[in-house]
Amino acid sequence: MAENVNSVTRAFRELRELIVQGNLAPGGWVVESELAERLGLSRTPIRGALDWLRREGYIVEQSGKRRARIIVAPLTHDDARELYSIIGNLEALAGSHIAALPARSRAALADTLASINRELAGVGRGGRKIDPRRVFDIDKRFHTTIIEAGAGRRLAALHASVRPQVERYWRLYATSILNDLGQSVAEHHEIVESIRKGDQSAVQRALNQNWNGGFERIRGLIEMFGERGSW
């Protein structure tokens, strides 16, 4: 039994990573037998993993003329709006807990975040070609640090379940998002200074503004390049 549970977990994580990385494209058909062969697993754990992925929104059922089919969830304007709103509010809740920390703890956290943000700002300087993967890793470290400092076990688990879905948008539109890197750095700076002051409302507002800004940048790209997989 434990072996089957472990196989389902492995299948879920590997399939989720394929979806997040874009290796299973938005709107693409999900064929159980093909996935089982690709991962070297039987169809039983694949079936369990697909059910898990469906519950978390990575795959959806699409009605057809003859029968329903399972596809990788498209990247759409409405889906992005919902996801960015959810994760912004989750981080704002973590931020409210951070604002209540002792001044010394807040100062140490603010220094750490400021250092990460300087690293992010430095990526785009000097006329060097920007590596999207490095930008993504630094940005993720910034937000993960906030969650680790201010989120309890349940909030952290919720954030961990939503964050990869947001990553899908980032990765597929990454090249164009990099043009607005300076805006992200400025928004991060507001988060850092609000934490340093211990102003709960300002921390929450700055975190929501960062994620709302992220959605607006994604929204513009979706309008420019179209939704992915929604044909």
N, C-alpha and C positions, 0 to 999 in steps of 0.2 A: 504493500500500500504506500509506504513512504517513498519507495522508488518511483511509483507512478506520480506522486505529488511533486517530487523533485523534477521529474521529466516535464510535467506541465509548467512548472515555474521556469525551467530552462527554456522551454519552447516559447513561453510568453515573453521573456526578456529578450531572446534573440529575435523574435518576430517584431517586437516593439522597436528594437534598435534598427532593424531593416526598414521599418516604416518611417521612423524619425530621420534616418539618414537619407531617405528618398530612394532606397534600393527596391522597395516595394512602392511603386508610384501612386500618388493620389488618383483615385478613380479606377485603379487596376483591379482586375478580377482576383479573388482569393480562391485558389484551388487547393483543397485539403491534401490531395495526393501529391501534388507538386511540392508543397511545403514540407510534407513528411520526408520526401526524398531529399530535398535541399538540406534539411537539418539532420538527416540520418536517424529519424525517430519513427515510431509507429504512428498510425493515424489517431490512436486514442488520446495521447497527450496533446497532439496538434488540435484535436477537437476541443479539449478542455481549455487550451490556450486561446483559441479563437473565441470561445465564449467569454473569456476574461477580457480579451481585447475589445469585444463588442460592448461589454458593460462599461468600459472606460472610454469608449468613443473613438477608438482607433480604426475600427472597421464598422461598416453599416450594411444593412440589408437594402437592396434596391429592387423594386418591383419591376418585372419584365412582362412581356406579352404572354409568355408561356409559364414561366416560374420565376420566383425571386432568386436573386444571386447576391453573393457577398462581395463587397468591394472595399478597398482601402478608402477610408473617409476622405472626401475631397477637402481641399483648402479653400474656404469660402470667406467672404466678407463677414457674414453673420457669425460663423463659427469663431473667427478670429476675435471679433468684438466680445463674444462671451468669454472666451478663454483668457484674453488679456484683462478683462474686468475681474474675473475670478482670482487670477494670480495676483493682481494688484491689491485686491482686498485682503487676501491671505497675508501678503507681506506687510500691508498696513497694520493688520492685527498684531503681527510679530513686532512691528515698529512701536506700537503702543506699549508693549511690554518692555522694550528696550529703553524707552523714554523714562520709565520708572526705575531703572537701575541706578545705583549710586553714581555720583559724578565721576569718580575715578574709573569705574568700569566703563562708563559711556565714553570717557576721554580715550581710553585704551582702544576701544572698538572703533571710535572715529578715526584715530590715527591709523589703524589697520586698513580701514576702508579707504581713507585718503591715499594711502600708499598704493593700494590696488588701482584706484582711479588714476593716479599719476602714471602708472604703468600702462593703463588703457590709453590715456592721452598721448603717451610717448610713441605708441604704435603708429600713429598717423603723421608723425613729424619727420622732417628731413627728406621729404620727397621719396621715401622708400615705398615699395609696393606693399600694400597691406595684406596680411595673411588672415583671411576670414576665420580660420580655425583658432588662431591665437586670440583674435578679438572675442570670439565666442567663449573661449575658455576663461579669459580674464573677466568678462562680464558675468559669466556664470559664477565665478569665484566670489565676486562682489555680492551677488544676491544670496548665494549659499551662506556666506558669512553672516548676513543679516538673519537668515532663518535659524542658523545654529545658535545665534546669540539670543533670539527672542521668541522662538517657537517651542512649544511643548511637543510631546510625542505625537499627539493626534494632528496638530496643525502641521508639523513637519511631514507627516505621512500624506496629508492632503496636498501639500505643496509638491511633494515628490511625485504624486500621481498626475498632477496637472502640468508640471514644468516640461516634461518631454513633448506634450502635445503642442505647447507654445514653441518648442525648439524646432518642430517641423516647419513652421512658418519662417523662423529665422534662417534655417539652413537653406531652404529653397529660394529665398529672396535675398540671401546674404550679400551678394555682390553689390546690389543697389542700396542696401541698408548702410553699407560702409560710408556712403557719401554723407550721411548725417551723424557720423561718429562724434563730432564735436558737441552736438546737441545732447547726446547721451551722457557725455562727460560732464556737461553743465548740470544736467538733471541729477547725476550722482553727487555732484558737489553740494547741491541743495540738501540732499538726504544726509550727507555727512555733517554739515553744519547744524542741521536741525537736531541730529542725535547729540552732537556736542553740547547744545544748549539744553537738551532735555525737554524740549517743547513737544508734547504729545501730538497736538493737532498739526503742528508743522511737519513732524516726522511722517504722520499718516498722509498728509496732503502731498508731500514731496514724493513718497513712494507711489501713490496713486498717479501722480502727474508723470512719473517716469514710465509707468506701464501704459497710461493713456497716450503718452507721446509715442511709445513703441507701437501701439495700435494704429495711431494716425499715420505713422511712417509705413506700416504694412498696408493700411487701407489705400494709400496713394499708389503703392506698387501693384496692389491687386487691381485697382482701376486702370493702371497703365498696361499691365501684362495679362490681366484676366485671372479668373479663378482657376485653380489647378484641379483637374479631375472631375469637374462638375458638368461635363458635356452630356 
